[in-house]
C-alpha cells in the first residue's frame, strides 16, 4: 500500500512538473510531455533514469524512421506496417527499449502531419518527451532524497 501511494505521488507530481515546465518553456505539446512523465514515473530513481533514457532513444528512433518513411517512401498502409515492424524490431532487439512511444512517434510523423513540417514535428516530439522524462527523473530523485533525509 505504501509503495503504491509513493508511486501515485511521484506520478502525479511528475505530471504537474512536466505541465508546468512545458508551459514555462512554451513546448509544442503538453500532451506528449505528460505521457512521457507518466510512462517513466517509478518509485526507484535508478529505474526511472534507465527507463527515461530508453524512452528517449525510442522517441528518437521513431522520429528518424518516421521522417525517412514520410520523405522517401510511398504513403500506404503496407509501408506504415513495415515502418512499425522496423521500429519495434530496432527498439526490442538493439536498444532493449520500449517500442510503444517510438511507434506512436513514427505513426504521427509518417501518417498524420496535416501541413506541419515533418522536421519541426519530429524535433518537437523529442523535446516534449524530454521535458516529461526530465520531470519524472527530477521528481523521483527529489522524492528519494527527501525519503532518505526524513527516514534516517
C-alpha positions in Angstrom: 0.0 0.0 0.0 2.8 2.4 1.0 4.7 1.7 -2.2 1.5 2.3 -4.3 1.0 5.7 -2.5 4.6 6.6 -3.2 4.3 5.8 -6.9 1.0 7.7 -7.2 2.5 10.8 -5.6 5.6 10.6 -7.8 3.5 10.1 -10.9 1.1 13.0 -10.1 3.9 15.4 -9.2 5.9 14.3 -12.3 3.0 15.2 -14.5 2.4 18.5 -12.7 6.1 19.3 -13.1 6.0 18.3 -16.8 3.0 20.5 -17.4 4.4 23.4 -15.5 7.8 23.2 -17.2 6.1 22.8 -20.6 4.1 26.0 -20.1 7.2 27.8 -18.8 9.3 26.6 -21.8 6.4 27.0 -24.3 6.8 23.5 -25.6 4.7 22.3 -28.5 2.6 19.6 -26.9 1.9 19.3 -23.2 0.1 16.0 -24.0 3.3 14.3 -25.1 5.3 15.7 -22.1 2.6 14.4 -19.8 2.5 10.9 -21.4 6.3 10.7 -21.1 6.2 11.7 -17.4 3.5 9.2 -16.7 5.1 6.3 -18.6 8.5 6.6 -17.0 7.4 7.5 -13.4 8.8 4.9 -11.0 9.4 4.9 -7.3 13.1 3.9 -7.7 15.3 6.7 -9.0 17.7 4.3 -10.8 14.8 2.7 -12.7 13.3 6.0 -13.8 16.6 7.1 -15.2 17.1 3.9 -17.1 13.6 3.8 -18.4 13.7 7.5 -19.3 16.8 7.1 -21.4 15.3 4.1 -23.2 12.1 6.1 -23.8 14.1 8.9 -25.3 16.0 6.5 -27.5 12.7 5.1 -28.7 11.3 8.5 -29.4 14.4 9.4 -31.5 14.3 6.1 -33.4 10.5 6.6 -34.1 11.2 10.2 -35.3 14.1 9.3 -37.5 12.4 6.3 -39.1 9.1 8.3 -39.4 11.0 11.1 -41.2 12.6 8.6 -43.6 9.4 6.9 -44.4 7.5 10.2 -44.8 10.0 11.7 -47.2 11.3 8.7 -49.2 8.7 6.0 -49.3 5.2 6.0 -50.8 2.4 6.5 -48.3 0.4 3.3 -47.9 -0.8 1.1 -45.1 1.7 -1.6 -46.1 4.6 0.9 -45.8 3.3 2.1 -42.4 3.1 -1.5 -41.2 6.7 -2.1 -42.4 7.8 1.0 -40.6 6.2 -0.2 -37.3 7.9 -3.5 -37.8 11.3 -1.8 -38.1 10.6 0.5 -35.1 9.6 -2.4 -32.9 12.5 -4.6 -34.2 15.1 -2.0 -33.6 13.8 -1.0 -30.2 13.4 -4.5 -29.0 16.5 -6.1 -30.3 19.1 -3.4 -30.4 18.1 -0.8 -27.9 16.2 -3.0 -25.5 13.8 0.0 -25.3 10.0 0.0 -25.1 8.7 0.5 -28.6 5.2 1.9 -27.9 6.3 5.5 -27.7 8.6 5.0 -30.7 5.7 3.6 -32.6 3.4 6.5 -31.7 6.0 9.0 -32.9 6.6 7.0 -36.1 2.9 6.9 -36.9 2.3 10.6 -36.0 5.1 11.6 -38.4 4.5 9.2 -41.2 0.7 9.3 -41.4 -0.7 12.4 -39.7 1.2 15.7 -40.1 -1.6 17.8 -41.5 0.5 20.6 -43.1 3.1 20.8 -40.3 6.8 20.5 -41.3 7.9 16.9 -40.6 11.3 18.1 -39.2 9.5 20.6 -36.9 7.2 17.9 -35.7 9.9 15.3 -35.1 12.1 17.8 -33.2 9.2 18.9 -31.0 8.2 15.3 -30.2 11.7 14.7 -28.9 11.7 18.0 -26.9 8.2 17.3 -25.5 9.2 13.8 -24.5 12.4 15.0 -23.0 10.5 17.5 -20.8 8.3 14.7 -19.4 11.2 12.4 -18.8 13.3 15.0 -17.1 10.4 16.0 -14.9 9.9 12.4 -13.8 13.6 12.0 -13.1 13.8 15.2 -11.1 10.7 14.4 -9.0 11.9 10.8 -8.3 15.4 11.9 -7.3 14.0 14.6 -5.0 11.5 12.2 -3.5 14.3 9.7 -2.9 16.4 12.4 -1.3 13.6 13.6 1.0 12.7 10.0 1.8 16.3 9.3 2.9 16.5 12.6 4.8 13.3 12.0 6.9 13.5 8.3 7.4 17.1 8.4 8.8 
